[in-house]
Amino acid sequence: MKEVVILTEAAALQIKEMMKANEEENSFLRVSVKGGGCSGLSYGMGFAHEKEENDDQFEQHGIHILVSKEDAAILQGTNIDYKQSMMGGGFTIDNPNAIASCGCGSSFRTATNTGTPEDC
């Protein structure tokens, strides 16, 4: 199966550290899309304990990743990286399907899915 999202090594290392700090080493990483945000859609990442019936599962850098089949089309080809700077660090998401995004970087829309925008 083709992987929907691609984790960089830096992102994977940060996720592993977060899993360890939160005692979630045996959990899945769920990457998702939900309605909302300035541009209509927002990204979500969190830990899940079980795979759901509608999930695609794949592994990268030792991390088991879940993406629902519904979100897979929106996220296909998305790169997730972790950048560290003097001002701190954070995840960056580069989605080739996004045609517009908000200044905050976590809200977007695609040509086929605009979601429901909210005030930032």
N, CA, C and O atoms as a printed pandas DataFrame, in Angstrom:
     atom_number atom_name residue_name chain_id  residue_number  x_coord  y_coord  z_coord
0              1         N          MET        A               1    0.836   -1.182    0.000
1              2        CA          MET        A               1    0.000    0.000    0.000
2              3         C          MET        A               1    0.884    1.250    0.000
3              4         O          MET        A               1    1.886    1.315    0.712
4              5         N          LYS        A               2    0.503    2.220   -0.794
5              6        CA          LYS        A               2    1.256    3.471   -0.842
6              7         C          LYS        A               2    0.989    4.275    0.428
7              8         O          LYS        A               2   -0.151    4.400    0.875
8              9         N          GLU        A               3    2.058    4.812    0.994
9             10        CA          GLU        A               3    1.931    5.582    2.227
10            11         C          GLU        A               3    1.302    6.935    1.925
11            12         O          GLU        A               3    1.699    7.618    0.981
12            13         N          VAL        A               4    0.335    7.310    2.721
13            14        CA          VAL        A               4   -0.415    8.547    2.523
14            15         C          VAL        A               4    0.409    9.749    2.939
15            16         O          VAL        A               4    0.470   10.740    2.210
16            17         N          VAL        A               5    1.043    9.678    4.100
17            18        CA          VAL        A               5    1.884   10.761    4.596
18            19         C          VAL        A               5    3.317   10.257    4.738
19            20         O          VAL        A               5    3.557    9.066    4.938
20            21         N          ILE        A               6    4.246   11.171    4.631
21            22        CA          ILE        A               6    5.662   10.836    4.761
22            23         C          ILE        A               6    6.227   11.600    5.951
23            24         O          ILE        A               6    6.184   12.829    5.987
24            25         N          LEU        A               7    6.751   10.868    6.915
25            26        CA          LEU        A               7    7.407   11.475    8.073
26            27         C          LEU        A               7    8.891   11.609    7.776
27            28         O          LEU        A               7    9.522   10.663    7.306
28            29         N          THR        A               8    9.449   12.778    8.048
29            30        CA          THR        A               8   10.893   12.905    7.955
30            31         C          THR        A               8   11.499   12.236    9.187
31            32         O          THR        A               8   10.797   11.939   10.154
32            33         N          GLU        A               9   12.785   12.008    9.140
33            34        CA          GLU        A               9   13.457   11.419   10.289
34            35         C          GLU        A               9   13.351   12.322   11.511
35            36         O          GLU        A               9   13.170   11.842   12.630
36            37         N          ALA        A              10   13.466   13.646   11.293
37            38        CA          ALA        A              10   13.359   14.598   12.412
38            39         C          ALA        A              10   11.974   14.526   13.054
39            40         O          ALA        A              10   11.863   14.561   14.280
40            41         N          ALA        A              11   10.911   14.426   12.238
41            42        CA          ALA        A              11    9.553   14.318   12.780
42            43         C          ALA        A              11    9.392   13.016   13.547
43            44         O          ALA        A              11    8.799   12.992   14.625
44            45         N          ALA        A              12    9.921   11.934   12.989
45            46        CA          ALA        A              12    9.801   10.631   13.646
46            47         C          ALA        A              12   10.512   10.639   15.002
47            48         O          ALA        A              12    9.983   10.105   15.977
48            49         N          LEU        A              13   11.691   11.230   15.074
49            50        CA          LEU        A              13   12.414   11.294   16.343
50            51         C          LEU        A              13   11.627   12.079   17.388
51            52         O          LEU        A              13   11.567   11.676   18.549
52            53         N          GLN        A              14   11.027   13.193   16.984
53            54        CA          GLN        A              14   10.239   14.002   17.913
54            55         C          GLN        A              14    8.991   13.239   18.375
55            56         O          GLN        A              14    8.637   13.279   19.553
56            57         N          ILE        A              15    8.339   12.556   17.455
57            58        CA          ILE        A              15    7.145   11.772   17.806
58            59         C          ILE        A              15    7.513   10.655   18.777
59            60         O          ILE        A              15    6.782   10.400   19.734
60            61         N          LYS        A              16    8.636    9.991   18.539
61            62        CA          LYS        A              16    9.079    8.931   19.458
62            63         C          LYS        A              16    9.349    9.499   20.857
63            64         O          LYS        A              16    9.001    8.879   21.862
64            65         N          GLU        A              17    9.968   10.676   20.910
65            66        CA          GLU        A              17   10.211   11.306   22.215
66            67         C          GLU        A              17    8.899   11.630   22.914
67            68         O          GLU        A              17    8.768   11.420   24.120
68            69         N          MET        A              18    7.933   12.137   22.167
69            70        CA          MET        A              18    6.625   12.464   22.734
70            71         C          MET        A              18    5.901   11.200   23.203
71            72         O          MET        A              18    5.255   11.195   24.251
72            73         N          MET        A              19    6.018   10.137   22.417
73            74        CA          MET        A              19    5.397    8.860   22.809
74            75         C          MET        A              19    5.993    8.368   24.126
75            76         O          MET        A              19    5.268    7.927   25.018
76            77         N          LYS        A              20    7.317    8.447   24.240
77            78        CA          LYS        A              20    7.977    7.994   25.458
78            79         C          LYS        A              20    7.581    8.859   26.653
79            80         O          LYS        A              20    7.271    8.336   27.723
80            81         N          ALA        A              21    7.591   10.174   26.474
81            82        CA          ALA        A              21    7.261   11.099   27.558
82            83         C          ALA        A              21    5.825   10.925   28.057
83            84         O          ALA        A              21    5.534   11.163   29.229
84            85         N          ASN        A              22    4.935   10.508   27.160
85            86        CA          ASN        A              22    3.522   10.341   27.508
86            87         C          ASN        A              22    3.134    8.871   27.716
87            88         O          ASN        A              22    1.952    8.536   27.791
88            89         N          GLU        A              23    4.160    7.992   27.809
89            90        CA          GLU        A              23    3.937    6.554   27.986
90            91         C          GLU        A              23    2.982    6.003   26.937
91            92         O          GLU        A              23    2.044    5.272   27.253
92            93         N          GLU        A              24    3.237    6.368   25.684
93            94        CA          GLU        A              24    2.406    5.946   24.551
94            95         C          GLU        A              24    3.223    5.145   23.531
95            96         O          GLU        A              24    2.879    5.116   22.349
96            97         N          GLU        A              25    4.305    4.492   23.984
97            98        CA          GLU        A              25    5.200    3.796   23.063
98            99         C          GLU        A              25    4.508    2.734   22.221
99           100         O          GLU        A              25    4.965    2.449   21.114
100          101         N          ASN        A              26    3.430    2.143   22.704
101          102        CA          ASN        A              26    2.734    1.090   21.964
102          103         C          ASN        A              26    1.517    1.617   21.202
103          104         O          ASN        A              26    0.705    0.837   20.705
104          105         N          SER        A              27    1.396    2.925   21.114
105          106        CA          SER        A              27    0.253    3.537   20.434
106          107         C          SER        A              27    0.548    3.762   18.956
107          108         O          SER        A              27    1.687    3.663   18.502
108          109         N          PHE        A              28   -0.503    4.064   18.234
109          110        CA          PHE        A              28   -0.408    4.483   16.842
110          111         C          PHE        A              28   -0.331    6.008   16.808
111          112         O          PHE        A              28   -0.776    6.680   17.738
112          113         N          LEU        A              29    0.231    6.541   15.741
113          114        CA          LEU        A              29    0.130    7.967   15.460
114          115         C          LEU        A              29   -1.032    8.129   14.488
115          116         O          LEU        A              29   -1.000    7.581   13.386
116          117         N          ARG        A              30   -2.059    8.877   14.889
117          118        CA          ARG        A              30   -3.178    9.143   13.980
118          119         C          ARG        A              30   -2.985   10.529   13.376
119          120         O          ARG        A              30   -2.817   11.519   14.088
120          121         N          VAL        A              31   -3.014   10.574   12.030
121          122        CA          VAL        A              31   -2.954   11.832   11.293
122          123         C          VAL        A              31   -4.332   12.006   10.662
123          124         O          VAL        A              31   -4.847   11.102   10.003
124          125         N          SER        A              32   -4.923   13.190   10.877
125          126        CA          SER        A              32   -6.304   13.372   10.439
126          127         C          SER        A              32   -6.555   14.777    9.901
127          128         O          SER        A              32   -5.698   15.658    9.967
128          129         N          VAL        A              33   -7.750   14.950    9.372
129          130        CA          VAL        A              33   -8.229   16.229    8.883
130          131         C          VAL        A              33   -9.606   16.446    9.494
131          132         O          VAL        A              33  -10.416   15.521    9.562
132          133         N          LYS        A              34   -9.864   17.662    9.933
133          134        CA          LYS        A              34  -11.191   17.981   10.462
134          135         C          LYS        A              34  -11.624   19.337    9.918
135          136         O          LYS        A              34  -10.791   20.136    9.490
136          137         N          GLY        A              35  -12.902   19.589    9.935
137          138        CA          GLY        A              35  -13.427   20.865    9.495
138          139         C          GLY        A              35  -13.086   21.946   10.491
139          140         O          GLY        A              35  -13.011   21.690   11.693
140          141         N          GLY        A              36  -12.879   23.158    9.997
141          142        CA          GLY        A              36  -12.603   24.282   10.881
142          143         C          GLY        A              36  -11.337   25.005   10.485
143          144         O          GLY        A              36  -10.748   24.714    9.444
144          145         N          GLY        A              37  -10.923   25.930   11.296
145          146        CA          GLY        A              37   -9.744   26.733   11.005
146          147         C          GLY        A              37  -10.089   27.865   10.048
147          148         O          GLY        A              37  -11.201   27.915    9.522
148          149         N          CYS        A              38   -9.164   28.754    9.821
149          150        CA          CYS        A              38   -9.389   29.941    8.993
150          151         C          CYS        A              38   -9.734   29.587    7.546
151          152         O          CYS        A              38  -10.550   30.264    6.919
152          153         N          SER        A              39   -9.120   28.535    7.019
153          154        CA          SER        A              39   -9.312   28.192    5.614
154          155         C          SER        A              39  -10.330   27.081    5.397
155          156         O          SER        A              39  -10.656   26.774    4.250
156          157         N          GLY        A              40  -10.841   26.472    6.458
157          158        CA          GLY        A              40  -11.897   25.480    6.305
158          159         C          GLY        A              40  -11.557   24.095    6.788
159          160         O          GLY        A              40  -12.447   23.376    7.241
160          161         N          LEU        A              41  -10.289   23.687    6.708
161          162        CA          LEU        A              41   -9.848   22.376    7.174
162          163         C          LEU        A              41   -8.646   22.552    8.088
163          164         O          LEU        A              41   -7.871   23.494    7.925
164          165         N          SER        A              42   -8.490   21.657    9.041
165          166        CA          SER        A              42   -7.347   21.690    9.956
166          167         C          SER        A              42   -6.739   20.301   10.068
167          168         O          SER        A              42   -7.440   19.295    9.958
168          169         N          TYR        A              43   -5.438   20.254   10.285
169          170        CA          TYR        A              43   -4.740   18.993   10.500
170          171         C          TYR        A              43   -4.865   18.577   11.962
171          172         O          TYR        A              43   -4.996   19.412   12.857
172          173         N          GLY        A              44   -4.823   17.291   12.174
173          174        CA          GLY        A              44   -4.786   16.757   13.519
174          175         C          GLY        A              44   -3.754   15.648   13.608
175          176         O          GLY        A              44   -3.599   14.863   12.672
176          177         N          MET        A              45   -3.048   15.579   14.726
177          178        CA          MET        A              45   -2.122   14.480   15.007
178          179         C          MET        A              45   -2.286   14.135   16.477
179          180         O          MET        A              45   -2.354   15.018   17.333
180          181         N          GLY        A              46   -2.349   12.855   16.756
181          182        CA          GLY        A              46   -2.481   12.424   18.131
182          183         C          GLY        A              46   -2.221   10.935   18.229
183          184         O          GLY        A              46   -1.965   10.268   17.227
184          185         N          PHE        A              47   -2.287   10.428   19.434
185          186        CA          PHE        A              47   -2.040    9.009   19.663
186          187         C          PHE        A              47   -3.362    8.257   19.727
187          188         O          PHE        A              47   -4.346    8.751   20.279
188          189         N          ALA        A              48   -3.372    7.068   19.162
189          190        CA          ALA        A              48   -4.554    6.200   19.182
190          191         C          ALA        A              48   -4.126    4.832   19.682
191          192         O          ALA        A              48   -3.019    4.376   19.395
192          193         N          HIS        A              49   -5.003    4.181   20.428
193          194        CA          HIS        A              49   -4.682    2.866   20.979
194          195         C          HIS        A              49   -5.174    1.722   20.115
195          196         O          HIS        A              49   -4.699    0.594   20.248
196          197         N          GLU        A              50   -6.126    2.003   19.227
197          198        CA          GLU        A              50   -6.684    0.944   18.387
198          199         C          GLU        A              50   -6.865    1.433   16.958
199          200         O          GLU        A              50   -7.134    2.609   16.710
200          201         N          LYS        A              51   -6.713    0.504   16.030
201          202        CA          LYS        A              51   -7.013    0.768   14.629
202          203         C          LYS        A              51   -8.519    0.632   14.454
203          204         O          LYS        A              51   -9.125   -0.311   14.963
204          205         N          GLU        A              52   -9.122    1.575   13.733
205          206        CA          GLU        A              52  -10.544    1.504   13.447
206          207         C          GLU        A              52  -10.766    0.861   12.090
207          208         O          GLU        A              52   -9.853    0.786   11.268
208          209         N          GLU        A              53  -11.988    0.398   11.861
209          210        CA          GLU        A              53  -12.323   -0.342   10.634
210          211         C          GLU        A              53  -11.999    0.446    9.367
211          212         O          GLU        A              53  -11.590   -0.138    8.364
212          213         N          ASN        A              54  -12.176    1.760    9.404
213          214        CA          ASN        A              54  -12.000    2.608    8.233
214          215         C          ASN        A              54  -10.565    3.143    8.080
215          216         O          ASN        A              54  -10.326    4.027    7.256
216          217         N          ASP        A              55   -9.619    2.625    8.855
217          218        CA          ASP        A              55   -8.243    3.139    8.843
218          219         C          ASP        A              55   -7.340    2.387    7.882
219          220         O          ASP        A              55   -7.439    1.171    7.721
220          221         N          ASP        A              56   -6.456    3.148    7.246
221          222        CA          ASP        A              56   -5.301    2.579    6.558
222          223         C          ASP        A              56   -4.152    2.658    7.546
223          224         O          ASP        A              56   -4.032    3.632    8.289
224          225         N          GLN        A              57   -3.304    1.631    7.555
225          226        CA          GLN        A              57   -2.170    1.594    8.477
226          227         C          GLN        A              57   -0.887    1.368    7.699
227          228         O          GLN        A              57   -0.848    0.555    6.775
228          229         N          PHE        A              58    0.166    2.093    8.074
229          230        CA          PHE        A              58    1.491    1.870    7.514
230          231         C          PHE        A              58    2.522    2.253    8.562
231          232         O          PHE        A              58    2.181    2.819    9.601
232          233         N          GLU        A              59    3.774    1.946    8.289
233          234        CA          GLU        A              59    4.837    2.194    9.264
234          235         C          GLU        A              59    5.981    2.954    8.621
235          236         O          GLU        A              59    6.376    2.676    7.489
236          237         N          GLN        A              60    6.508    3.923    9.368
237          238        CA          GLN        A              60    7.692    4.668    8.943
238          239         C          GLN        A              60    8.562    4.934   10.159
239          240         O          GLN        A              60    8.068    5.356   11.205
240          241         N          HIS        A              61    9.849    4.690   10.021
241          242        CA          HIS        A              61   10.816    4.963   11.089
242          243         C          HIS        A              61   10.390    4.305   12.410
243          244         O          HIS        A              61   10.665    4.841   13.483
244          245         N          GLY        A              62    9.724    3.154   12.335
245          246        CA          GLY        A              62    9.297    2.453   13.540
246          247         C          GLY        A              62    8.014    2.975   14.158
247          248         O          GLY        A              62    7.622    2.524   15.234
248          249         N          ILE        A              63    7.356    3.909   13.506
249          250        CA          ILE        A              63    6.100    4.469   14.007
250          251         C          ILE        A              63    4.951    3.915   13.179
251          252         O          ILE        A              63    4.979    3.980   11.950
252          253         N          HIS        A              64    3.947    3.372   13.846
253          254        CA          HIS        A              64    2.754    2.860   13.173
254          255         C          HIS        A              64    1.769    4.020   13.013
255          256         O          HIS        A              64    1.354    4.638   13.993
256          257         N          ILE        A              65    1.405    4.300   11.770
257          258        CA          ILE        A              65    0.597    5.474   11.446
258          259         C          ILE        A              65   -0.779    5.031   10.964
259          260         O          ILE        A              65   -0.901    4.088   10.182
260          261         N          LEU        A              66   -1.817    5.725   11.444
261          262        CA          LEU        A              66   -3.191    5.493   11.007
262          263         C          LEU        A              66   -3.723    6.739   10.312
263          264         O          LEU        A              66   -3.517    7.860   10.778
264          265         N          VAL        A              67   -4.411    6.529    9.187
265          266        CA          VAL        A              67   -5.120    7.589    8.478
266          267         C          VAL        A              67   -6.441    6.989    8.026
267          268         O          VAL        A              67   -6.453    5.921    7.413
268          269         N          SER        A              68   -7.547    7.650    8.316
269          270        CA          SER        A              68   -8.832    7.121    7.861
270          271         C          SER        A              68   -8.888    7.180    6.341
271          272         O          SER        A              68   -8.277    8.050    5.721
272          273         N          LYS        A              69   -9.624    6.248    5.749
273          274        CA          LYS        A              69   -9.768    6.230    4.296
274          275         C          LYS        A              69  -10.379    7.541    3.796
275          276         O          LYS        A              69  -10.058    7.993    2.697
276          277         N          GLU        A              70  -11.244    8.145    4.585
277          278        CA          GLU        A              70  -11.884    9.417    4.228
278          279         C          GLU        A              70  -10.851   10.539    4.136
279          280         O          GLU        A              70  -10.923   11.374    3.235
280          281         N          ASP        A              71   -9.890   10.565    5.062
281          282        CA          ASP        A              71   -8.869   11.617    5.070
282          283         C          ASP        A              71   -7.722   11.342    4.103
283          284         O          ASP        A              71   -6.987   12.262    3.743
284          285         N          ALA        A              72   -7.560   10.097    3.680
285          286        CA          ALA        A              72   -6.414    9.714    2.858
286          287         C          ALA        A              72   -6.331   10.509    1.560
287          288         O          ALA        A              72   -5.240   10.921    1.164
288          289         N          ALA        A              73   -7.461   10.732    0.888
289          290        CA          ALA        A              73   -7.432   11.468   -0.379
290          291         C          ALA        A              73   -6.963   12.905   -0.178
291          292         O          ALA        A              73   -6.266   13.456   -1.030
292          293         N          ILE        A              74   -7.340   13.513    0.940
293          294        CA          ILE        A              74   -6.949   14.898    1.230
294          295         C          ILE        A              74   -5.476   14.972    1.620
295          296         O          ILE        A              74   -4.801   15.957    1.321
296          297         N          LEU        A              75   -4.976   13.931    2.289
297          298        CA          LEU        A              75   -3.608   13.939    2.817
298          299         C          LEU        A              75   -2.578   13.282    1.896
299          300         O          LEU        A              75   -1.383   13.355    2.180
300          301         N          GLN        A              76   -3.004   12.643    0.804
301          302        CA          GLN        A              76   -2.090   11.897   -0.056
302          303         C          GLN        A              76   -0.875   12.732   -0.458
303          304         O          GLN        A              76   -1.024   13.805   -1.041
304          305         N          GLY        A              77    0.322   12.241   -0.148
305          306        CA          GLY        A              77    1.566   12.914   -0.516
306          307         C          GLY        A              77    2.041   13.959    0.474
307          308         O          GLY        A              77    3.018   14.659    0.206
308          309         N          THR        A              78    1.371   14.084    1.618
309          310        CA          THR        A              78    1.724   15.093    2.615
310          311         C          THR        A              78    3.016   14.734    3.341
311          312         O          THR        A              78    3.197   13.596    3.775
312          313         N          ASN        A              79    3.903   15.701    3.467
313          314        CA          ASN        A              79    5.160   15.536    4.207
314          315         C          ASN        A              79    5.029   16.201    5.570
315          316         O          ASN        A              79    4.586   17.344    5.675
316          317         N          ILE        A              80    5.420   15.470    6.618
317          318        CA          ILE        A              80    5.416   16.006    7.969
318          319         C          ILE        A              80    6.861   16.062    8.450
319          320         O          ILE        A              80    7.560   15.049    8.460
320          321         N          ASP        A              81    7.302   17.250    8.847
321          322        CA          ASP        A              81    8.674   17.462    9.298
322          323         C          ASP        A              81    8.626   18.122   10.677
323          324         O          ASP        A              81    7.584   18.614   11.107
324          325         N          TYR        A              82    9.756   18.123   11.349
325          326        CA          TYR        A              82    9.886   18.831   12.618
326          327         C          TYR        A              82   11.072   19.764   12.493
327          328         O          TYR        A              82   12.180   19.330   12.178
328          329         N          LYS        A              83   10.847   21.040   12.736
329          330        CA          LYS        A              83   11.901   22.048   12.634
330          331         C          LYS        A              83   12.181   22.634   14.008
331          332         O          LYS        A              83   11.259   22.959   14.757
332          333         N          GLN        A              84   13.453   22.765   14.328
333          334        CA          GLN        A              84   13.892   23.365   15.594
334          335         C          GLN        A              84   14.585   24.681   15.256
335          336         O          GLN        A              84   15.406   24.740   14.341
336          337         N          SER        A              85   14.250   25.742   16.003
337          338        CA          SER        A              85   14.910   27.028   15.800
338          339         C          SER        A              85   15.197   27.650   17.163
339          340         O          SER        A              85   14.879   27.065   18.198
340          341         N          MET        A              86   15.786   28.814   17.157
341          342        CA          MET        A              86   16.094   29.509   18.404
342          343         C          MET        A              86   14.822   29.861   19.178
343          344         O          MET        A              86   14.862   30.034   20.396
344          345         N          MET        A              87   13.701   29.964   18.472
345          346        CA          MET        A              87   12.427   30.332   19.096
346          347         C          MET        A              87   11.615   29.108   19.505
347          348         O          MET        A              87   10.475   29.244   19.950
348          349         N          GLY        A              88   12.183   27.928   19.362
349          350        CA          GLY        A              88   11.460   26.706   19.709
350          351         C          GLY        A              88   11.317   25.817   18.493
351          352         O          GLY        A              88   11.944   26.047   17.459
352          353         N          GLY        A              89   10.494   24.811   18.629
353          354        CA          GLY        A              89   10.322   23.872   17.538
354          355         C          GLY        A              89    8.860   23.603   17.281
355          356         O          GLY        A              89    7.988   23.960   18.072
356          357         N          GLY        A              90    8.614   22.961   16.147
357          358        CA          GLY        A              90    7.247   22.605   15.820
358          359         C          GLY        A              90    7.191   21.765   14.559
359          360         O          GLY        A              90    8.143   21.713   13.782
360          361         N          PHE        A              91    6.060   21.112   14.374
361          362        CA          PHE        A              91    5.841   20.306   13.186
362          363         C          PHE        A              91    5.432   21.214   12.033
363          364         O          PHE        A              91    4.692   22.180   12.218
364          365         N          THR        A              92    5.925   20.890   10.844
365          366        CA          THR        A              92    5.497   21.572    9.631
366          367         C          THR        A              92    4.858   20.534    8.721
367          368         O          THR        A              92    5.319   19.396    8.633
368          369         N          ILE        A              93    3.800   20.939    8.054
369          370        CA          ILE        A              93    3.052   20.033    7.190
370          371         C          ILE        A              93    3.001   20.635    5.797
371          372         O          ILE        A              93    2.538   21.760    5.610
372          373         N          ASP        A              94    3.482   19.872    4.821
373          374        CA          ASP        A              94    3.479   20.297    3.423
374          375         C          ASP        A              94    2.551   19.366    2.660
375          376         O          ASP        A              94    2.903   18.224    2.365
376          377         N          ASN        A              95    1.354   19.871    2.341
377          378        CA          ASN        A              95    0.340   19.078    1.665
378          379         C          ASN        A              95    0.229   19.558    0.214
379          380         O          ASN        A              95   -0.196   20.687   -0.029
380          381         N          PRO        A              96    0.608   18.708   -0.757
381          382        CA          PRO        A              96    0.544   19.127   -2.157
382          383         C          PRO        A              96   -0.887   19.330   -2.659
383          384         O          PRO        A              96   -1.087   19.913   -3.725
384          385         N          ASN        A              97   -1.878   18.860   -1.909
385          386        CA          ASN        A              97   -3.278   18.997   -2.302
386          387         C          ASN        A              97   -3.885   20.315   -1.842
387          388         O          ASN        A              97   -4.963   20.686   -2.305
388          389         N          ALA        A              98   -3.215   21.030   -0.941
389          390        CA          ALA        A              98   -3.731   22.296   -0.416
390          391         C          ALA        A              98   -3.562   23.391   -1.468
391          392         O          ALA        A              98   -2.476   23.583   -2.015
392          393         N          ILE        A              99   -4.659   24.107   -1.742
393          394        CA          ILE        A              99   -4.585   25.214   -2.707
394          395         C          ILE        A              99   -4.562   26.558   -2.003
395          396         O          ILE        A              99   -4.242   27.576   -2.617
396          397         N          ALA        A             100   -4.899   26.572   -0.721
397          398        CA          ALA        A             100   -4.858   27.798    0.071
398          399         C          ALA        A             100   -4.634   27.407    1.515
399          400         O          ALA        A             100   -5.090   26.354    1.960
400          401         N          SER        A             101   -3.929   28.257    2.245
401          402        CA          SER        A             101   -3.719   27.999    3.669
402          403         C          SER        A             101   -3.762   29.316    4.418
403          404         O          SER        A             101   -3.662   30.396    3.836
404          405         N          CYS        A             102   -3.912   29.192    5.711
405          406        CA          CYS        A             102   -3.999   30.351    6.604
406          407         C          CYS        A             102   -2.591   30.725    7.057
407          408         O          CYS        A             102   -1.664   29.923    6.947
408          409         N          GLY        A             103   -2.439   31.920    7.556
409          410        CA          GLY        A             103   -1.144   32.369    8.047
410          411         C          GLY        A             103   -0.614   31.522    9.185
411          412         O          GLY        A             103    0.598   31.445    9.384
412          413         N          CYS        A             104   -1.505   30.879    9.942
413          414        CA          CYS        A             104   -1.073   30.046   11.065
414          415         C          CYS        A             104   -0.449   28.738   10.585
415          416         O          CYS        A             104    0.270   28.085   11.342
416          417         N          GLY        A             105   -0.716   28.347    9.333
417          418        CA          GLY        A             105   -0.098   27.156    8.763
418          419         C          GLY        A             105   -0.782   25.854    9.090
419          420         O          GLY        A             105   -0.390   24.819    8.551
420          421         N          SER        A             106   -1.791   25.849    9.952
421          422        CA          SER        A             106   -2.439   24.588   10.298
422          423         C          SER        A             106   -3.828   24.469    9.689
423          424         O          SER        A             106   -4.513   23.469    9.903
424          425         N          SER        A             107   -4.246   25.471    8.939
425          426        CA          SER        A             107   -5.558   25.453    8.301
426          427         C          SER        A             107   -5.363   25.565    6.794
427          428         O          SER        A             107   -4.481   26.285    6.326
428          429         N          PHE        A             108   -6.190   24.849    6.037
429          430        CA          PHE        A             108   -6.019   24.804    4.589
430          431         C          PHE        A             108   -7.327   24.414    3.914
431          432         O          PHE        A             108   -8.311   24.089    4.578
432          433         N          ARG        A             109   -7.322   24.451    2.589
433          434        CA          ARG        A             109   -8.423   23.881    1.813
434          435         C          ARG        A             109   -7.843   23.282    0.545
435          436         O          ARG        A             109   -6.752   23.653    0.110
436          437         N          THR        A             110   -8.586   22.348   -0.045
437          438        CA          THR        A             110   -8.164   21.719   -1.288
438          439         C          THR        A             110   -9.139   22.126   -2.383
439          440         O          THR        A             110  -10.150   22.775   -2.114
440          441         N          ALA        A             111   -8.835   21.745   -3.609
441          442        CA          ALA        A             111   -9.709   22.088   -4.730
442          443         C          ALA        A             111  -11.071   21.420   -4.587
443          444         O          ALA        A             111  -12.073   21.957   -5.059
444          445         N          THR        A             112  -11.121   20.255   -3.942
445          446        CA          THR        A             112  -12.382   19.513   -3.835
446          447         C          THR        A             112  -13.002   19.549   -2.451
447          448         O          THR        A             112  -14.129   19.085   -2.278
448          449         N          ASN        A             113  -12.305   20.084   -1.462
449          450        CA          ASN        A             113  -12.844   20.090   -0.108
450          451         C          ASN        A             113  -12.479   21.400    0.588
451          452         O          ASN        A             113  -11.316   21.634    0.916
452          453         N          THR        A             114  -13.468   22.240    0.808
453          454        CA          THR        A             114  -13.210   23.539    1.430
454          455         C          THR        A             114  -13.490   23.563    2.911
455          456         O          THR        A             114  -13.082   24.502    3.595
456          457         N          GLY        A             115  -14.185   22.545    3.438
457          458        CA          GLY        A             115  -14.482   22.524    4.863
458          459         C          GLY        A             115  -15.369   23.695    5.254
459          460         O          GLY        A             115  -16.028   24.296    4.405
460          461         N          THR        A             116  -15.384   24.017    6.540
461          462        CA          THR        A             116  -16.186   25.120    7.070
462          463         C          THR        A             116  -15.254   26.076    7.810
463          464         O          THR        A             116  -14.845   25.792    8.936
464          465         N          PRO        A             117  -14.911   27.219    7.180
465          466        CA          PRO        A             117  -13.981   28.159    7.821
466          467         C          PRO        A             117  -14.534   28.716    9.133
467          468         O          PRO        A             117  -15.743   28.872    9.305
468          469         N          GLU        A             118  -13.612   29.010   10.049
469          470        CA          GLU        A             118  -13.913   29.655   11.334
470          471         C          GLU        A             118  -12.998   30.858   11.455
471          472         O          GLU        A             118  -12.026   30.983   10.710
472          473         N          ASP        A             119  -13.301   31.736   12.384
473          474        CA          ASP        A             119  -12.403   32.852   12.652
474          475         C          ASP        A             119  -11.119   32.351   13.306
475          476         O          ASP        A             119  -11.155   31.442   14.135
476          477         N          CYS        A             120   -9.988   32.945   12.933
477          478        CA          CYS        A             120   -8.700   32.574   13.548
478          479         C          CYS        A             120   -8.540   33.276   14.870
479          480         O          CYS        A             120   -7.526   33.099   15.544
